[in-house]
Amino acid sequence: MGEEYKKDLNCDYGLSPRSAAIRLMSTFGQYSACEWANNFTHASRNHERQSHSTGQHKMSGQKEGGEMRPFVAIRLLLFAVLLMALSAASFAQIGISVSFGPPALPVYEQPDCPGDGYIWTPGYWAWDGGDYYWVPGTWVEAPEVGFLWTPGYWGWGDNAFFFHEGYWGPHVGYYGGINYGFGYGGHGYEGGRWENNHFYYNTSVNRINNTNIRNTYNTRVEYNSGNRVSYNGGNGGINERPSAQEQTYDRERHTGPVAAQNQHIQQARSNPELRASTNQGKPPIAATSRPGDFKGSAVPAREAGAPYKAPERPATANEARPANNGAARVNANTHANEVQPHKYTAPAVGNPATDQKYQQQQDKLAAKQNQEHQKLQQQQEKEHQQATAKNTSEPQRQQMEQRHAQQTQQLEQKHTTQQQQVQTRQQPHQGSPPAQGHPPGGKP
């Protein structure tokens, strides 16, 4: 069994963490680290039991050492590779890729800190499979005393942008050199520090109500507030690389986003006003005092970080044609709940009976397609609920969003083709002109 895993993974000592992670994911599917480790351990124990039951498992001797040592070595090597692959910097690259970078970071004010122990997590642009959407910055309670937040970031690699998920840990690691502001100037965090199991806030970069929070200090922080670029590498991106210390921090024990953060992200994704194509880089909800509080404490963006430019994408066959009779455009929606109910109008041929028949055909087609939309919507909503309940990671959530976008667009493409086929059949035949003295559709 050890040799089989070694052959499948092409395992060797020169395997990079990212390549190892990709091979592990492709070989074992989307298992969690615990599930993979447990499965591998059970398989190893079963191998030993089977060897013992057939009399092949010996307690001593050169043959036993020769048979078991390669298996144990391979198992330990795989576990070592797995631990490296699941580091925050490497594992976060295993998600969906986007061919164009996110918009600039908007300019906004930070809301007041709601209480002691909350740490600022800056806003960022996320991807839902069809468009970037803004995840508002918010104050989040640290999952453990002494933990700090390392923001996620978009980085260029392998001819695409990948999102590196943020995490909680004892130190702030590398986040692409992105200047998120409010203490996150590109490297480290100058917005506060832990002392004697209490978090002390730097009031020069944070909005703190001294009536509720007294553990504060004031240290001036200088950084380039005019740089609003939101991604690392690529055309126009931040040209920063992790320091040796940041690389060390990235290998420490980490905790992913807490449940409140994931729910906050899901709520942002479901709000159409937070999409870049809608708000033009100036989200109406740029920050909140608490996760998910999109009404009471919401702070709008003061301005976009840079003039918004819609990405240039090649038009599909359907997009290249003008909209006709309510036909759906394939890339207009990314989820089934955003698709408007279909309603078609049959072409008039001048014969009341035929016109009525054609309209009934169109209505029947629209009703069937709307039922398919509802079925897909229910399926996608169920998966969203399951993802929230399981507190899935950002890369897994992005993969789900990409899958939903593909499902919706494929269904819309199918519906567009169906409607065009019916429309073609119903068009009046372009034959020879009717005989003189007889109106079109009349009788001699």
VENZI-V77070 format. One record per residue. N is the residue number from 0. OMEGA is omega in radians with two decimals (none if undefined). Layout:
N;OMEGA  N;OMEGA
This chain:
0;3.12  1;3.14  2;3.11  3;3.11  4;-3.14  5;3.13  6;-3.11  7;-3.05  8;-3.04  9;-2.96  10;3.04  11;-3.03  12;-3.13  13;-3.08  14;3.12  15;3.13  16;-3.10  17;3.11  18;3.10  19;-3.14  20;-3.14  21;-3.14  22;3.09  23;-3.14  24;-3.11  25;-3.10  26;-3.02  27;-3.13  28;-3.05  29;3.03  30;2.98  31;-3.13  32;-3.13  33;-3.14  34;-3.12  35;-3.12  36;3.13  37;3.14  38;-3.12  39;3.13  40;3.11  41;3.13  42;3.13  43;3.14  44;3.10  45;3.12  46;-3.13  47;3.13  48;-3.14  49;3.12  50;-3.14  51;-3.08  52;-3.14  53;3.10  54;-3.10  55;-3.13  56;-3.09  57;-3.09  58;-3.11  59;3.07  60;-3.09  61;-3.12  62;3.14  63;-3.14  64;3.13  65;-3.11  66;-2.99  67;-3.06  68;3.08  69;-3.14  70;3.14  71;-3.14  72;3.13  73;-3.13  74;3.13  75;3.12  76;3.12  77;3.11  78;3.11  79;3.11  80;-3.14  81;3.14  82;3.09  83;-3.07  84;-3.09  85;3.03  86;-3.03  87;-3.07  88;-3.05  89;-3.01  90;-3.09  91;3.14  92;-3.10  93;3.11  94;3.12  95;3.09  96;3.14  97;-3.06  98;-3.14  99;-3.06  100;3.13  101;3.09  102;3.09  103;3.10  104;-3.14  105;3.09  106;-3.12  107;3.11  108;3.10  109;3.07  110;-3.14  111;3.07  112;-3.05  113;-3.12  114;-3.12  115;3.10  116;3.08  117;3.13  118;-3.10  119;3.03  120;-3.00  121;3.10  122;-3.12  123;3.07  124;3.07  125;-3.07  126;-3.11  127;-3.13  128;3.14  129;-3.07  130;2.98  131;3.04  132;-3.05  133;3.00  134;-3.04  135;3.00  136;-3.10  137;3.06  138;-3.09  139;3.06  140;3.12  141;-3.12  142;3.11  143;3.03  144;-3.14  145;-3.13  146;3.07  147;-3.09  148;2.98  149;-3.08  150;3.00  151;3.13  152;3.04  153;3.14  154;-3.13  155;3.08  156;-3.13  157;3.06  158;3.10  159;3.06  160;3.09  161;3.11  162;3.09  163;-3.01  164;3.08  165;-3.10  166;3.04  167;3.11  168;-3.10  169;3.09  170;3.08  171;-3.11  172;-3.08  173;3.08  174;2.99  175;-3.08  176;-3.11  177;3.11  178;3.12  179;-3.13  180;3.11  181;3.11  182;3.09  183;-3.04  184;-3.11  185;3.09  186;3.10  187;-3.14  188;-3.13  189;-3.14  190;3.14  191;-3.14  192;3.09  193;3.05  194;3.09  195;3.08  196;3.07  197;3.11  198;3.13  199;-3.01  200;3.05  201;-3.04  202;3.12  203;-3.14  204;-3.13  205;3.06  206;-3.06  207;3.05  208;-3.06  209;3.09  210;-3.11  211;-3.07  212;-3.11  213;3.14  214;-3.08  215;3.00  216;-3.11  217;3.07  218;-3.09  219;3.13  220;3.13  221;3.05  222;-3.09  223;-3.10  224;-3.12  225;-3.14  226;-3.09  227;3.13  228;-2.99  229;-3.11  230;-3.12  231;3.09  232;-3.13  233;-3.12  234;3.11  235;-3.11  236;3.10  237;-3.13  238;3.13  239;3.10  240;-3.11  241;3.06  242;3.11  243;3.13  244;3.11  245;3.08  246;3.07  247;3.12  248;-3.13  249;-3.12  250;3.12  251;3.08  252;-3.08  253;2.99  254;-3.14  255;3.11  256;3.12  257;-3.07  258;-3.13  259;3.11  260;3.13  261;3.07  262;3.08  263;3.12  264;-3.14  265;3.13  266;3.09  267;-3.13  268;-3.10  269;-3.13  270;-3.09  271;-3.14  272;-3.12  273;3.11  274;-3.09  275;-3.14  276;3.13  277;-3.05  278;3.08  279;3.11  280;3.13  281;-3.05  282;3.12  283;3.05  284;-3.08  285;-3.10  286;3.11  287;3.11  288;3.14  289;3.12  290;3.07  291;-3.13  292;-3.04  293;-3.12  294;-3.00  295;-3.05  296;-3.06  297;3.10  298;3.13  299;3.05  300;3.11  301;3.11  302;3.06  303;-3.13  304;3.11  305;3.10  306;-3.10  307;3.09  308;3.14  309;-3.13  310;3.11  311;3.14  312;3.05  313;-3.12  314;3.04  315;-3.13  316;-3.12  317;-3.12  318;-3.09  319;3.14  320;3.08  321;3.13  322;-3.05  323;3.07  324;3.06  325;3.14  326;-3.07  327;3.05  328;-2.95  329;-3.02  330;-3.11  331;-3.08  332;-3.14  333;3.10  334;-3.05  335;-3.11  336;3.12  337;-3.11  338;3.09  339;3.12  340;-3.13  341;3.06  342;-3.03  343;3.08  344;-3.11  345;3.09  346;3.13  347;3.14  348;3.09  349;3.10  350;-3.06  351;-3.12  352;3.13  353;3.11  354;3.13  355;3.12  356;-3.13  357;3.13  358;3.09  359;3.09  360;3.11  361;3.13  362;3.12  363;3.11  364;-3.13  365;-3.14  366;3.13  367;3.14  368;3.11  369;3.06  370;3.10  371;3.07  372;-3.12  373;3.13  374;3.12  375;3.11  376;3.12  377;3.13  378;-3.12  379;3.10  380;3.10  381;3.12  382;3.08  383;3.13  384;3.12  385;3.13  386;3.11  387;-3.13  388;-3.12  389;-3.14  390;-3.08  391;-3.10  392;-3.13  393;3.10  394;3.11  395;-3.14  396;3.12  397;3.08  398;3.11  399;-3.14  400;3.10  401;3.12  402;3.12  403;3.12  404;3.13  405;3.12  406;-3.10  407;-3.11  408;3.08  409;3.12  410;3.12  411;3.08  412;3.10  413;-3.12  414;3.11  415;3.12  416;3.12  417;-3.11  418;3.11  419;3.10  420;3.10  421;-3.14  422;3.14  423;3.14  424;-3.07  425;-3.14  426;3.09  427;-3.13  428;3.14  429;-3.12  430;3.13  431;-3.12  432;-3.14  433;-3.14  434;-3.13  435;3.10  436;3.11  437;3.12  438;3.13  439;3.10  440;-3.09  441;3.13  442;3.13  443;none
